[in-house]
Amino acid sequence: MLRSWSLKLTITDTSGLPVYLQIAQQIMEEIQRGRLAPSTAMPGTRELAEKLQVNRKTVILAYDELIAQGWLVSEQRRGSFVSANLPNFNAQPQTSKTSKQPANVVEATSHPLLSYQSPVDGVIDFNDGIPDSRLIPFNILSRAFRHALIGSSKGKSLGYGDPRGTLALRQSIATMLNMERGLSVAIDQICIARGSQMGIFLAARVLTRPGDHIVVEQLSYPAAKEAFRSCGANILTVGQDKHGIDVVALEKLCKQHTIRAIYVTPHHQFPTTVIMTAERRLKLLMLAEQYDFTIVEDDYDHEFHFSHHPVFPLASTNHGGRVMYVGSLSKVLAPGLRVGYLVATPGLIDRCAKEVMLIDRQGNSITELAVAELMDSGEIKRHIRRTFKVYNERRNLLIALVKKELREYVTFDAPDGGLAIWLRLKEGIDVEKVAEQALKHKVRILPGTLFSESAHSVHAIRLGFGSLTITELEQGVLALRTAFQTAL
């Protein structure tokens, strides 16, 4: 059969594939490009072998592979042809090579704080309150990991386990919560998560049905809002002041909508660092009972409270199962270790476990066992005491620096706890211009607008100090003063 075209195939020694598979793969690609339409006659095996300068048996193997997969068909005495059952790729509408995403893919949120930003050399990053991983006692941590690995190997416990987390870590966390935070929980009320964000997401998954109304504060943690939104929630916002969430406005919302849950950070309100007063806490619990909604309490940075003993969580009250409590050990150790937990009723925890089974089957049992050893031996408590002194020193320095260098531009209330401070800009100062100028002077800051659900600008800045040394704090504030001067 006479063919007016030549099949262009290339054989290389560096592809790692056998030659016959290289031939088969390239023929499949030619079919998908539309160059070889259905029913097109293929070159004879002898002809193609001579052209490619390979053994004919190699081409026969390639054709046999394509026939077995349904790309080609062989007809006796006529030769091999592209299968007539394949779609005609040449007839499909051509799209731009840069437009690869299918139309039905749901777009992810484009919020700046939900996209990873690589550290930039020379830039001082006043983040949202990340701890300093340089303070980790690596020798103690590595010893705990070694014990966990050896013990698991000898005990043949490196296989699949409980999706709620290892028994040892759940027991250690239950003991800590009961003894130090006033809770009364059993191990069947705890689910281990890969950080508090996963705990929030699990809470969103088990609480939210599409169309449900979820309440957050006007200024709140963006990743938490998006976790609920990803589950189909309608996000409603309520204001806040120096006493915490506006419970009067919340009650009005409850009368207008059926509220499924509310997400709050009462211990150190994110991002403003305000502590919710006892009166507001009791009113919030009463509203949860009256209007039948669940409170998702994110108790981040509980360990770092500098003025007095930390306030007990909402979950420590007699709340009748209406509080889901999210905590983390990542801030105590390092975000990269990814250890968080969720506390709820046994029924909700069982539902969380089913969600874990769908995500990654279970957590990292080695990490969980290592952290349990650190908790039981008292090493984590000793580490908290050591880092507490460091963070308190950095907090006090930053407060003094802001008072000295930025008093013309900002006002603030010294936070009682947490690893960040909230600066309110004086009237007439454009926070976006300040952020732009700060970056030019090798300082990254987080404008308050990033934490708002509305499109209106928030004239404030959240400055995280936990991950910055004394020198970095001094240099950063001086550069920030220059940024303010330039922005005016």
N, C-alpha and C positions, 0 to 999 in steps of 0.2 A: 504494500500500500504506500503510495507516494505522499509524503508530508512536506508542506511548504515552509515549515518552521523548524527551528532547532531548540531543543530543550537545554537551557543553560543551568548546569549543576556544577558545584564546586566541592572538591574533596580536599580536606585539610588533615594534617597530622596532629594538630593541636586541639581539636574539638573534644577529644576524650571518648567519642562515640565510635563504635565499629563502622567500617565504611558502608556496609549495607544499610545500617540505620541512618547514616548521613544522607544516603540517596533517598530512602523512604521519607525521611523528614522533609527534605527539600521539595519532593514531589507533592506532599501534603500541603506545604506552604503555597506552591504554585496553584493548586486547586482552590485553596481558600482565597487567593488573590483574584481568582476569576480568569487566570490565564489558561487554565485547563478546564474547559466547561464540561458538564456531564456528557457522556458518550464520546468524548474525544479519544481518538486512537493514540496509543502510546508507542514510542519507539520500540523496535524489537530488542530483545535482551542482548543479542550479538552486536547490533548496531550501537546500543548505548554503552556496552562494555568497551568497544573499540574507541568510542569518543572520549570516555572517561579514563581510558587506559587502565582498566581493572579487569580482573578475571570475570568471565561470563557468569560463573556460579554466584559471584557477589551480587550481580544485578538480579539474578533469578531469586536469591534470598530476599532482596529488597521488594521485588514484585510480589513474592509470596506473602510477605508481611503486610503489604498494602491490600492485597486481596483478602487476607484473613481479617483485617480491620474494616473492610467494606469500602475502601477508597477506590479500588480497581476491581474489575471483573475480567475473567479470562474466557474467551470464546474459541472453541476448537477450530484450528486452521485459519482463524482470522486474526488472532493476537490478543493483546490486552487493551482494555478501554477504561476510561474514567467511568465510575458507576453512574448509570442513568438515574439512580435513586437519590443522588446527592442534589442539594439545592444549587441553583445557578448563581454562584457568588458574583458573577459579573453583572447580573441584573439587579443586585441590591444597590440602594442609593449610597453614593460615596459620601463619607463624612470626613471632616478634618482629622488629621492624625493626632491633633492635640486634644480632640474631644473624645475621650475614651470612656467617660463615665456614663453608665446606663441612665436612662431618664427616670427610672423608678428608684434610684438610690436616694435615701433621705439625707439631706444636707446636715452636717454637724454644726453645732454652734460655732460662731466665729469670735467669741469673746476673747479678748487678748490674754486674760488670766488663765484661759483653758487651753492655751497653746504653749508647748514647751519652747523656752527661749534659752539657747546655749549661753553659758557664762562668757562674757567678753573680757579679755585680759585688760587690766587697767581700769575697768569700770567698777565703781563702788555701788553695790546693789542694796538699796534700802528696800528689801523685799517685804512680804506681808507678815513676817514673823517666823522665819525658818530658824531652827536651832543650829548650833555650830557643831558639825560632825567631827571637827578637829578635837573636840573635848572627850570623845569616846575613849574609854579604857580598853584599847584594842587587845592587849595581852589577856585581860580577864574575859573579854568577849570571845576571843579565839579559843581559849581553854573551854568555855562553855559549849561552843560549837563542836569542839573535838569530842567532848564527853557525850554530847547528843548523837553525834555520828557513830561513834564506837558502840554506844549503848543500843542504838537502833539496829545496827548491823548484827550485833550478837543476839538481840532479842527478836530478830527477824520481823521487825516492825517498820520496814521501809516501804511497805506496800501501801495499798489504799487504806484510808482510815475514815474516821468520822468527819463528815463535811462541816460539822459544827466546830471542829478544831480538836487538838489533842486534849485528852482528859487532864494532863498535868497542867497545861497552861490555863485551862478554864478554871481549874481548882485554885490556882495561884491568883488569878484575877478576882475570883469570887471572894477569896480571903482578903485581898487588898481592899476591894470595894466595901466589904462589910466592916472591916476594922478601921479604915481611914476615911471613908466617904459617907458613912451612915446608911448605906443600903442594906437590904436584907435579901440576898439572892442566893440561889442554888446553882449548881453547874448546868442544870438543864434550862437555865434562863440566860445562858451566855452563848454567843456564836462568835468565833474568831473571824476577823476579816483582814484583808491586806491593806491596813490603814483605815483611818476614820472615813475617808471618802467612799471606800467600798461599803463601810457600815451604813453610811447615809444612803447609798444607792440601794442596798438591800432593803432598808426601811421604806424607801420610795416604791420599790417593786412590790412589797407585800401589802402596802397600804393603799396604793393608788390604782384606780381604774380610770380609763380614758374619760375625760370630761369632769373628773373630780376637782373640787376647789381646794387648793393648798395655799396657806397663808405664810408669807415671809415678811420680815421687816423691810421697810423701804431701802435701808442700807443693810446688805446681808452678804453672805458668802456665795459668790457666783456659781461655784461648782455644785453647791447644794440645790440651788434653784434649778439648774440645768438637769440635775439628776431626777427631780420630780417632773420637770417638763418633758424629759425623754420618755417618761412613763405615761404621757398623755394628760398631765395635770394642767389645769388653768391656774396660773399663778396670780394670787391677789396680794396686795401689799398693805401694810399698816405702818403708821409712823412710830417714832421713838423720840425720847428726850433723855435728859440726864438721869432719869430714874429707870430707864429701860423701855420696854415695849409699851405703846399706848393702849392700855386694856379697854379704855372707853371706846376708842375707835374700833378695836377688835370686836367688842360686843355688837356694835352697829353692823359690822360685816356679818357676824353670825346670824343676825336677824334678817339680813338680805339674802344670804346664800347658805346652802348646806356645806359646812366646812368639814373636810375629811381629816386634815391634819395641819399642824402648824410647826414650822421649823424655827428653833430659837437657840441662841447662845447666851444664856443668862449669866454665866459666871464671868466671862469677859466678852461683852457683846462684840461681834465681828461686823464691821471693822472699827467701831468707835471706842472700844475697850470699856464701856460703861457696865457697871454691875447692876443687875436688876434688883430692885428693892424687895424686901420681904412682903410688903403690901401688894406689889405687882405680881409677885410669884403666887401668892395665895389666890389672888383674883384670877390669874391665868388658869390655875388648877380648878377653880370653881366653874369657870367658863367651859373648860374641857368636859366637866361632869354634866353641866347643864345642857350643852349643845352637842354632846356626844362626839367629840373629836379627839384625835391622838396628838400628843405633844412629842415631837422628835427633838430631844435635847442633845446638842453637840457640846460636850464639855472639854473642848480643846484647851491646852495649856493649864490644866487644873493645878499641876504641881508648882507652877511659878506664880506665887502670890506674895507680894513683898511687904504689904502694910500690916496684915494681921492673918490669922488663920483662915484658910480658904472657906468660903461659904459652901455649905452642903448642897449637893445638886437637887433639882426638883425630884429626881428619881428616888431620893432618900425619904420622901414623904409617903404617906399612905394614899397613893394616887389611884388605887383600884385598877391597875394595869393600863392606865392611860398615858404613861410615859415610856417611850422607847429611848434608851440612853446610849449614846455613842461616845466612845472614848478611844484613846490611842496611846501606844507606847513609842510611836515613831518620834514624837517631839522630845521624849525623854532621852532616847538613844540616837537614832538618826532616821530621817525619812526613807532612806534606801532600804532599811530593814523591813518595812511594811508590816507592822503588827498593830492591828486595831481590834476593837471588839464592840459588839452590840448586845445590850441587855434588854430583855422584854419578857413577856409571858411565855411559858413553854410552848404554847400553840403557835405564837408568832415566830419563835426561834425555830420550830420545826419547819415552818414555811420558808424561813430564811435559808435553812439547810438545803431545801429543795432548789432554791435559786442558786446556791453555791454549786450544787451538782451540775447545773446547766452552764455555769461560767467556767470553772476550772476543776471541778470534782472535789477538790479539797485544797487546803493551804499547804504551806511548806512546813512539814512536821519537824524537820531538823531545826529550823529557826524557832519554831514554837517551843520545842523542848529546851533549846539553849536559853531562851528568854525566861522560861519557867524556872530553870536552875538559877538564873541571875536574880529572879524575884525571891525565890525561897531562901537563897543564901544571904540575902540582904544587900547584894552588890548594887542592885538598881537603886535602892534607897540611899546608899552611900554615894552613888554617882549623882543622884538628884541633889544631895547636900552640897557636893563639890561644885556642880554647875550652877546651883542657886546663887552661890557667892559671886561667881563670874558674871552671871546675867544681871544680878543686882548692881554690881559695879558698873556695868555697861549702861544699864538703865539710868543710874544716877548721873553718869557722865553725860549721856545724851540730853537729859533734862537740863543740866547746867549749860551745855553748849547751846541748846535752843534758846534758853533764856538770855544768854549773852550775845549770840550772833544773829538770831532771827526775831528778836522781840519786836522789831519794827514791822514785821510782816505777818506774824502769826500769833494766835492765842491757843492755849491748850490746858487741859487738866491732867496732872501727872497720874498715869494709870496705876492702880493698886496691884495689878498683875498682868501677866502675859508678856510677850516679847516684842511689842510694838507700841508706838504712841500715835495719837490722832491729833494732827495739827489743823486748826481752823484758820483759813487765810482771811486777812483783813479785807474790808470792802475795797473794790476797785482792782484787785489783783487777779489776773487771769491764770488759773491753775494749769491750763494746758500749755500756755507759753512758758510758765515756770518749768514744767516737766521737759519741754523741748530744749530750753536753755540748759537745764541740769544735765541732760544727756550730752550736750556739746561740751560740758565741763567734766565729763566722765563720771557722772552720777546718775543712777536710775532711781526714780521715785514712782510711787503709785498714786495717781490722782484719785480723789474720792469718787469721781464719776464712775470709775470702773466697778464700784460696789453697788451702784444704784440700779434699780429696776426701771426708772424713768429716764427719759432722754435729757433731762435738765442737768446742767453742770452742777457738781457738788464742790463747793469751794473749800476743799480740805485735802489733806495728804495723810496717808498711813505710812509711817516710817518704822520698819522692822529693824531691831538692833541686835537680835540674838546671834546672828551669824557673823557680826563684824567685830574686829578687834578694837582696842582703844585707839590705835593709830588710824585705822580706817574710819572710825566714827569722827575723829577730829578732822581728818582731811575731807570727809564727806560733807560735814556741816559747813565748813569754810567754802567748799565749792558750791554748796546749795545757797549760801548767802550771795555769792557772786551771780548765781542764776536768778535770784530774786531781783537783784540790782539791775541786771541786764533786761529782765522781762518788763520792768516798769517803764 
